[in-house]
Amino acid sequence: MLLISVPHAMPVWFKAFCDIVEAIAYTFMLVPATLAVYKRRSLRGGMRILAYLPAYLFGMFVLTRIGNYIFHYNLPFIHISTIGETLLYIKIYHDEFIDKKAKQHIRILAAIFLLFAFIDSLWLEGFDKINSYTNLVESVFIIGLSFLFFERIAIQKRQIPIQKIPLFVATVGIVIYLSGTIILYLTVNHFIVFNDEYNARKIYLFNSLLVLLLAITLFRSFLLINIEHKKATII
């Protein structure tokens, strides 16, 4: 039996609800962004680059909204957003690690990612789909770096609880966020192809909740700077 996907009817209120939740989630990024500016002189290691992440995510959200409003087409902005976000994550751990060999491997990782993202955007999926393969590679690479960061924290045997290490708290949020978006972006293209806006918006609603969780963990990480800012670089 051949099953054909039929777009679901979407209640008018649901579209407005999704837009409001998304706007709230990304606007909340301004809270950790403001706190990062306030404590910018106390930031060390990867935290200095992390300070740009919430502002970047909010800025790209505004840009994609503008693109959708003016051109009714924002997929190129989404592709650019993913690439820039990934490079920020990579730069965070590149600056946090002090081992020269680790830094070299991270730079190679960045080059591999850029090459794949270029191929994905121009040939594999193109600009008529979300770059879900690039998102998948982003998640795999950054989660891998996060686990390496966790491992080296454990090796250092620090005397303070790990939940008080700013970048540890931020990394937990990043891992949860990227883990949740792996399936999200691999699924949403299916709904885009079949013009199923209702299910696509449900996927994006879940993404908004992940963004909000990430914003909260980033806020918490910058709150901790006063406690441990002199020991931010640990590797």
C-alpha positions as MATLAB code, in Angstrom:
seq = 'MLLISVPHAMPVWFKAFCDIVEAIAYTFMLVPATLAVYKRRSLRGGMRILAYLPAYLFGMFVLTRIGNYIFHYNLPFIHISTIGETLLYIKIYHDEFIDKKAKQHIRILAAIFLLFAFIDSLWLEGFDKINSYTNLVESVFIIGLSFLFFERIAIQKRQIPIQKIPLFVATVGIVIYLSGTIILYLTVNHFIVFNDEYNARKIYLFNSLLVLLLAITLFRSFLLINIEHKKATII';
ca = [
       0.000    0.000    0.000;
       1.313    3.414   -0.954;
       0.997    5.956    1.855;
       0.761    9.592    0.834;
       1.484   12.330    3.338;
      -1.389   14.784    3.555;
      -0.766   18.153    5.208;
      -2.660   18.555    8.442;
      -5.009   21.481    8.921;
      -3.356   23.969   11.244;
      -5.408   25.981   13.741;
      -4.876   29.719   13.368;
      -4.050   30.101   17.056;
      -1.320   27.453   16.875;
       0.693   29.399   14.312;
       0.541   32.525   16.468;
       1.445   30.500   19.571;
       4.513   28.998   17.880;
       5.661   32.437   16.711;
       5.288   33.883   20.209;
       7.181   31.027   21.897;
       9.970   31.256   19.319;
      10.247   35.028   19.764;
      10.360   34.673   23.560;
      13.026   31.951   23.418;
      15.369   33.875   21.140;
      14.725   37.233   22.809;
      15.689   35.674   26.148;
      19.148   35.215   24.599;
      19.597   38.939   25.178;
      19.695   38.272   28.933;
      22.923   36.196   28.921;
      24.259   38.437   26.148;
      23.815   41.500   28.359;
      25.350   39.734   31.338;
      28.321   38.683   29.200;
      28.935   42.297   28.183;
      28.740   43.385   31.821;
      31.342   40.781   32.864;
      33.444   40.861   29.697;
      36.650   41.870   31.533;
      36.400   38.812   33.773;
      35.974   36.294   30.948;
      38.789   33.838   30.294;
      39.482   31.073   27.778;
      36.480   29.809   25.866;
      34.124   31.991   27.874;
      35.308   35.021   25.911;
      33.994   33.492   22.688;
      30.926   32.057   24.387;
      29.938   35.656   25.166;
      29.187   36.161   21.458;
      26.940   33.091   21.123;
      23.644   34.396   22.609;
      23.880   37.679   20.677;
      24.652   35.758   17.489;
      21.680   33.427   17.916;
      19.341   36.358   18.522;
      20.778   38.289   15.567;
      20.346   35.360   13.178;
      16.790   34.853   14.425;
      15.987   38.474   13.545;
      17.712   38.111   10.158;
      15.756   34.973    9.234;
      12.519   36.665   10.289;
      13.327   39.647    8.081;
      14.189   37.338    5.195;
      10.922   35.475    5.605;
       8.914   38.719    5.805;
      10.532   40.452    2.816;
      11.448   37.571    0.515;
       9.164   34.817    1.899;
      12.320   32.697    1.717;
      14.871   32.410    4.504;
      16.625   29.080    3.943;
      19.973   30.663    2.889;
      19.972   32.590    6.178;
      19.352   29.324    8.059;
      22.309   27.712    6.276;
      24.558   30.654    7.180;
      23.276   30.619   10.766;
      24.162   26.950   11.223;
      27.670   27.405    9.847;
      28.390   30.472   11.969;
      26.986   28.844   15.102;
      29.154   25.777   14.620;
      32.307   27.840   14.090;
      31.560   29.692   17.325;
      31.286   26.401   19.224;
      34.540   25.171   17.703;
      36.302   28.430   18.571;
      35.079   28.180   22.181;
      36.842   24.861   22.754;
      39.826   25.831   20.629;
      40.469   28.749   22.976;
      39.693   26.732   26.115;
      42.204   23.969   25.372;
      45.830   25.013   25.881;
      47.379   21.861   24.393;
      48.853   22.787   20.986;
      48.104   19.383   19.475;
      44.464   19.608   20.560;
      44.212   23.083   19.025;
      45.640   21.784   15.749;
      43.120   18.947   15.623;
      40.293   21.387   16.302;
      41.429   23.595   13.412;
      41.430   20.559   11.125;
      37.943   19.730   12.383;
      36.797   23.248   11.500;
      38.180   22.909    7.972;
      36.442   19.551    7.470;
      33.179   21.011    8.704;
      33.373   24.025    6.390;
      34.077   21.785    3.400;
      31.128   19.524    4.188;
      28.801   22.487    4.851;
      29.765   23.957    1.475;
      29.050   20.657   -0.317;
      25.765   20.195    1.545;
      24.446   23.675    0.786;
      25.385   23.635   -2.900;
      24.855   19.994   -3.902;
      23.519   17.540   -1.335;
      20.456   19.442   -0.084;
      20.742   22.848   -1.699;
      19.004   26.028   -0.650;
      15.496   24.626   -1.096;
      15.890   22.570    2.101;
      17.223   23.095    5.592;
      20.847   21.921    5.763;
      19.983   18.987    8.005;
      23.131   17.025    7.138;
      25.247   19.987    8.202;
      23.275   20.151   11.445;
      23.957   16.457   11.990;
      27.700   16.902   11.453;
      27.621   19.969   13.723;
      26.022   17.969   16.518;
      28.455   15.065   16.178;
      31.542   17.309   16.127;
      30.521   19.660   18.938;
      29.172   16.941   21.225;
      32.472   15.110   20.676;
      34.417   18.212   21.724;
      32.109   18.609   24.711;
      32.818   15.080   25.912;
      36.543   15.727   25.507;
      36.084   18.841   27.634;
      34.212   16.839   30.291;
      36.939   14.216   30.304;
      39.689   16.744   30.862;
      37.763   18.395   33.671;
      37.621   15.023   35.420;
      41.358   14.475   34.904;
      42.199   17.847   36.442;
      40.541   16.818   39.762;
      39.544   20.353   40.607;
      38.655   21.160   44.194;
      35.473   23.039   43.320;
      32.225   21.287   42.259;
      31.954   20.966   38.497;
      28.533   22.629   38.543;
      30.320   25.827   39.530;
      32.601   25.810   36.484;
      31.054   28.321   34.034;
      31.972   26.567   30.799;
      30.875   23.205   32.199;
      27.370   24.588   32.808;
      27.282   26.140   29.335;
      28.530   22.917   27.743;
      25.762   20.900   29.390;
      23.248   23.259   27.798;
      24.976   23.015   24.415;
      24.984   19.194   24.516;
      21.274   19.025   25.412;
      20.427   21.570   22.716;
      22.405   19.844   19.960;
      21.254   16.364   20.989;
      17.643   17.481   20.661;
      18.124   19.137   17.288;
      19.736   16.120   15.590;
      16.403   14.375   14.935;
      14.575   17.695   14.644;
      16.418   18.906   11.555;
      16.532   15.473    9.941;
      12.732   15.298   10.275;
      11.624   18.791    9.361;
      12.715   18.554    5.698;
      10.133   15.797    5.208;
       7.357   18.166    6.272;
       8.772   20.966    4.117;
       8.726   18.739    1.022;
       5.065   17.821    1.610;
       4.141   21.399    2.572;
       2.993   20.176    5.977;
       3.275   23.418    7.915;
       1.404   22.126   10.949;
       3.864   19.328   11.754;
       6.824   21.498   10.750;
       5.722   24.105   13.274;
       5.409   21.451   15.965;
       9.019   20.550   15.298;
      10.056   24.202   15.524;
       8.083   24.591   18.747;
      10.249   21.894   20.294;
      13.308   23.696   18.927;
      12.163   26.913   20.620;
      12.012   25.112   23.962;
      15.555   23.835   23.427;
      16.710   27.360   22.583;
      15.123   28.647   25.789;
      16.878   25.928   27.802;
      20.183   26.852   26.176;
      19.627   30.524   27.005;
      18.972   29.656   30.652;
      22.158   27.581   30.949;
      24.186   30.341   29.272;
      22.745   32.835   31.734;
      23.695   30.543   34.605;
      27.232   30.115   33.268;
      27.825   33.868   33.128;
      26.381   34.267   36.618;
      29.165   31.969   37.844;
      31.937   34.146   36.455;
      32.331   36.076   39.699;
      32.864   32.798   41.548;
      35.518   31.268   39.343;
      36.507   33.713   36.622;
      40.212   33.516   37.491;
      40.177   29.770   36.830;
      38.075   29.716   33.685;
      40.805   28.148   31.524;
      41.343   24.697   32.930;
      42.819   22.607   30.160;
];
